Amino acid sequence: MNIIIAGAGELGRLLAAKLSKYAHDIVLIDTDAEILQHINEKLDVRVQEGSCLQVKVLKEAGIKKADAFLALSGNDAVNLMGCRLASKFGVKKTVCRLNSRDCFSELDSITADSLGIWAVIEPNEECIRKILGVLDSRVIMEEIRFSHPDALISVWEMRKNNFLAGTRIKDIPAPPGLLETIRFAAIVREKTLLVPHGDTLLVPGDKIYIAGHQDNVHNFIKWAAPEESIPSRARILIAGGTETAGRLALLLAGKNYDVRFIHKDRRIQEKILEEAPGNLLAINGLSTDEDTLEEAGVRDAYAFISAGEDDEDNILGCLIAKRMNVEKTIAVTFKPEYIRITPTMEEINCSFSSTLVSVNAILRLLETRTMRVDAFLQLFHATLTEFEITAKSPLCGKKLMETTLPPSLLLALLFRKGEVMVPEGASILEEGDTVVAITTAACEKECEKLFPKK
């Protein structure tokens, strides 16, 4: 695909890096010549200095031949107008990054489509979805979604008192038929990635990746950890003045949680309180200050969510909150450098990169049929990746038990004609299937041979 990315910020750079590795022709537009020079030295992409609002710049970037135009700057107005111009040049797939949808009005027929926008990506909303996916359970660390809307991998942390601790996977006494609908895709144990099999023992502290149709995954975890849901009036502390923090506070207060919103700017607090129900309390101060956290009732809180603009403050706030007895700490970060760092911190139960979450959402939108990174496995240099089975693949038409896969490669899910399937030894891979694989750097070259393009 010929893809133009407008905006060389953290999101634009990370997305360009992912796409360029898989033979897409990428042009990155930005007004910052220094950033573009650095990108040109690091990535196999073409750079174009200037604004995406300048027709001349768009033409020089190859807009007339572009298959997709991705407006990913931090300025909503620039992104909207950039997509509008790209659509005038005939680009079908225009993706617009927005902080909010306030620019649209169905009542006045001002919609994304009317402005030439094919799809909208909201990093704030993407992060909120990820946080909501883990908040209602003490033992879920992350929910990972894929191109198929019903497919799910839940990361389940096994606790000491769980009745399955010390049980081999093949001996799990699940109700008839339940185990056959899910797959133990991976286990992270003491910073080591394990490929599980029937004889693998489940050990307290394991982070277990459960794959399958979302209904089946949820059913299994409800059976395996029935006592781990939280009461509806649980206290949740939310820190930060970002759109993510503000929207999340209002949303959770509306769900009847006891929400305490922490920020140093009274104007932001007043704005939140104007829209909030009575069970939201605003606390003025810094989320990294122990006295402020004490005032917010941190020692009786179930969860602390830090979603401010400063990554370091978000991380530090979680570290302090954990030491003050908060059960579940959740950090939102923006810098790609923290994607691999925060999962190694024991005091942070869940960490979400706004940048990576947005990259994954865009890759699924584009349906590029190449690598889609959907998650970095916690504490290990491995990724969850989607591949299409083509006629050229040596796996096509064969049973999995008849194939030789690299030891560090495991197929977690199989999508076929709209159906989510759990791959087994007798499963025959067909042309057009999509598989979700756990991949590491060690097996990257072999994956290119196993999953060639058409």
N, C-alpha and C positions, 0 to 999 in steps of 0.2 A: 504494500500500500504506500502511496505518496501521502505523507502526513505533515501538516504544518502545525507547529505548536507556538502560540503567541504567549509569551511570558516565560522567562528563564529563571523564575524563582525556584524554591525547593521542590514544588510539585512538578513544574515543567521539566526540570533537570532530571529528576528521578524517573519520570515517565519516558523521557527521551532515551535514557540509559537502558530501560527495559525493552523498549520497542526496537532500538537500533541493533540490539544483539541478535535479532531474529530477522534480519534482511529487509526491514522496512526502510524506506527512504524518508529521512526526517530532516525538516528544516525548522530551526528554532529562531524565533524573532524576539528581539528585545532592544531596548534603547541603551542599555548599559554595555558599552564596548569592552570594558574590562572583564565582566562576567562572561561575555561571549568568547573572548580570547581564551579564558580558562577552560571553558567547555570544549572549544575547538581542539585543545591540547589533550583532553581527557576522553572525549567521545567521538565515535564515528558518525557524526552528524554534520549537516551544513548549517552555518549560522548566517543570520541576516540582521544587520543593525538597522534599527528604526522602529517606528510604531505600526501596529497592525491596523491603525486608522488611516494610514497613508496608502493610497491605491498603488502608487509607484513601488512601495516596499512590498506590498502583497504580490504584485506582478513579478518582481525580481525573485521572490520566494517561490514562485511557480504555482500561484493560486489557480490558474486555469487548468492545471493538470492534477490538482489535489483531490484525493479521495476523501480526506477528512481534514477538518480545521478545528483545532482545540484551543479555545480562548481561556487561558489559565492564569491570567494575571490576578493580582489582589484587588483590582478595581472593577466593580460590577459594571459601571457605565462603559468602560473600555471593552470589556468582554462582550457586552450586549451589541455594541456597535460593530465590533470586529466580526462577530457571527453574521450580523446583518449584511455586511459588505461581502463576506465569503459566500453567502447564499446567493447574492446577486451575480457572482461569478460562476454559479452553477454547482458549488460544493454541496453534496447531499448530506453528509454527516458533519454537522456543525455542533460541537459540544461546548456549552457555556458554563463556566464556573461562576457561581453566585453565592454571596453570603446570605441572601434571603430572596424570597419570591415576591417581595413587595412591589416590584416593577410590573407585575402582571395583574390583570383584572378580567376575570371571565365575564363579568357583568358588562364591561365596556369592550369586549372582544379583543382585549390586548393580551394575547397568549404567546407562549414560546413559539409556536408554529407561525403565528402571524408576523413575528419578528425574524423569521428565517432560522430559528434555532431548532435543531433536530433533537437534542437532549440537554438536560440541565443536570449539573452535578453540584451538590451542596455539601462541602466537607463537614459543616456543622451537623447537618442531619445524618450524614454517614456515621460520624462519631457517636451521636446520640443513640443510633440503632445498635451500635456495638456495645455501648454501656448498658442499655436496657436489656440486652441479651444475657448479661451476666449478673444483673443486680438482684433478681428475685431468688437466686439460689446461692447458698454458702459455698457450694463445691464446684460451680461452673466458672472457669477462668476465662473462657472465650468461646464465642460461637462463630464459626467460619462458614461463610456462604460462597456459592459458586455460580457459574453461568446458568445452571438449572435452579430455578427458584425453590424447589422442594428439597434440594440436597443440602446436607448439613454435616459438619463435624463439630462436635462439642468437646471442649477440653475439660475433663473431669478430674479434680484433685481428690485422691482417695485419702480419707481421714483415718486416724488410728482406731477409732471405735467402729469402723464400718465392718459389717458382718462378712464381707467378701475378702477382707485382708487375709493374706496367706493362702488364698484359693488359686488353683491353676485355672487358666482361662477355660480349658476344656471341661473342667469340673464345676463351672458356675451353675448353681441349681435354679436357673431361670425358668419361668413358665414355658410350656411347650410352644415352640415356634419363635420365641422372642430373640434368641441368640442368632438364629438364621437370618434375621432381618437387619442386623447391624454388623459392623466390622471393627475390630480393635486395630486401628491403623498405625498407631505408634505409641510408645511410652517414653517419657523423659524421666529419668531417674538419676538423681545426684549429678546433674549436668551431663548425662550421657544419653544418647538416643538409642533406644532399643526397638528392633523390629519384632513385634510380639508373635508368638505362635501358641499352639494349644497347651504346651507344657510351661509357658511363662507364668510365674507366680505374680499375683498382684500384691504390692507392698505399700504400706502407708507412706504418704508423701509422693507417690507416683502421680504424674500428670498424664492422663490417659486420653488419647484421641479416639473418640467414638464416632464412626462414620455410618451414614445411611440416609434413608428418607427421614425428614425432620420429625415426623410423627413417631417413627420407630425409635429414633435416638432419644426423644423426650420420654417415651414410654419406658425405655430401658433404664434411664437415669432415675426416673420417678420410682421404679421398682428397686433399683440398687441403693438409692439414698433417699428414702421416703421422708426422713425427718429433717432434711436440710433446707426446706423453704423458710422464708422469713415472715414475721407478722406484718400486716398491712400498715400498722402505725410505727414501724421501725424508724429510728432517727437517722437521717442522712445529712451529712455536711457537704456543701458544694462551695468550692472556692474558685474565684476568677471572674473577671469582667467581660469575658468573651461572649459571643452569641451562643456558643455551645453551652457554657455554664448557665447563662440566663434562661435559655429555652428549657434546659434540663430541669432547672429549679421549678419553673412554672409547671412543667409536665408532671413531675413527681409530686408536687404539692396538690395538683389536681387528682392524683391517684390516692390521696389521703395519707401519704407518708408525712412524717414530722420533719420538715425540711428547714435547715438553717443555712442561709446564704451569706458567705463571708466575702467582703471586699472593702478596700480602704476608701473608695470613692462613694460618698453619700448620694451623689446624683444618680449613679448607676443603681444603688440600692432602692432609692425612691421610685425609679422607673419600674423596677421589678415588683415592688410592693403595690404599685398602682394596678397591676394586672393580676396579682396573686390572690388566692383564697386565704382564709384566715389562719391556716396552719403553716404558713411560711414566715419565718422570723429572719430579719436581716441583722447581721453582726458586723459592726464597723471595725476594721483592723486588718492586719496581715495574716495570711494563712500559715505563715512560717513562724508566727509568734505564739508561744505556748500559752500566754495569758489570754490571747484572743480565742484560742481553741478551747481553753477551759470555760470561758464565757459562753461559747457556743454549745457547751455540753458534750465535749468530745469523748469523755470517759463512759458515756452511756450511748454512744453512737454505734450503729451497726456498720455504716460505710462512710468513707471520706473520699470525695471525688474532686480532684484538682485539675481544673481545665482553664487555667489562666493563659496569658500571652507568653509568659516566660517559662521555658522548659525546666530550667534549673529550679525555679520556685515551685513548680508543680511536683518535681521529684522530691525536693526537700520537704515540702508540706506533707507528702505521703509518708516519708521516713519518720517525721515527728509524730504524726497522727498514729502510726502503727505502734510506736513506743508509748503512746498514751492510751493504749488498749482498744483502738478501733479494730474491728474484726476484718473488714475488707477495705483495702485501699486501691484506688483506681487513678492512674495518671494518664493525662493526655499530653502528647508531645508533638512537635512540629518538625524539628530538625531530623533529617534522615539518619544522622549519626546515632541517634538514640534508639533506633529500631532494634539494634542488637544489644544495647547496653541495659535498658530498663528491665527486660525479662530476667536478667541475672541477679537482680536485687530482691532478696527474700522479703524485704519489708513492703514491696509493691506486689500486690496480688494480681492485678490486671493492668496492663499498659497498652494504650492504643496510639498509634502514630496517625495523626490526621492526614499526613502526606501519603503514607502507604495505603490507608483506607481509601483515599480518593483515587490513587493509582489503580487499585484493584477494581474499583467501580467503573472507571473509564475503560480499562481493558475488557471488562465484561460487556460494556456497551458496544465496543468496536467489533467484537466477535472476530478477532483476527485469525483464529484457528492456529495460533502459535502459543508460545508459553504465556501463561497467565499466573503471576505470583499472587497467591491468595493469602499466604501467611508465612512468616518465618517461624518455624517451630521453636518453642521456648527453649532457651539455654543451649541451642545447638545450631550449627550452620546448615540448616536444611530448609527446604521450602515445599509447600503444597502447590502443585503445578497441574494445569490441564493440558492434555495433548489430544489431538484428533488422530484416529487410526485411519491411515490412508492405504490404498491398494499396494503402495510400495513398502509398507511396513512389514518386516519379517514376522511380526506378531499376528498379522491379518489372517484369519481363517484357521487359527490354531487354538487348541485348548491351553489355558494358562499352565497347566501341569506339564505340558510338552515343551514349554519355552524355557530358555535360560536367561533369567534376569539378573542384573548386578545385585550383589548381596545387600546393598544399601538402598535399593529401589523397591518400593512396595506400591501396588495398585490398591487404592483405598475405595474408589467409587467408579461406577460405570454408568454412563448416560446413553440410552439407546431409544430413539423414536419417542422422546418425551418421557421416558420411564427412568426412574432412579433404581439402579441395581447394585447389589453387593457382589463384587467379583469373587469367584471361587475357583478351585483347581479345574473343575470341569467346564468353566465358562469359556465359550469360543468368542474371540474378538472379531468383530465384523467391520468392514469398511464403513466409515461414517460415525462409528462409535466415538465417544469422548471418554477418556479415562482421567481420573484424578490420581496423580502419582506423588509420592514423597521422594524428593530428589535431593542429592547432595552434590557438592562440587566434584567429588570423586567419581560420580557416575554421569556427569554432564555430557561428556563426549559420547558415551555409550547411548545416552538418550537421543542424541541426534541421529544415530543409526537406527534405533528402535522406532523412532517417531518421525520419519522423513516427511517432507511436504509433498503435496501432489505434484 
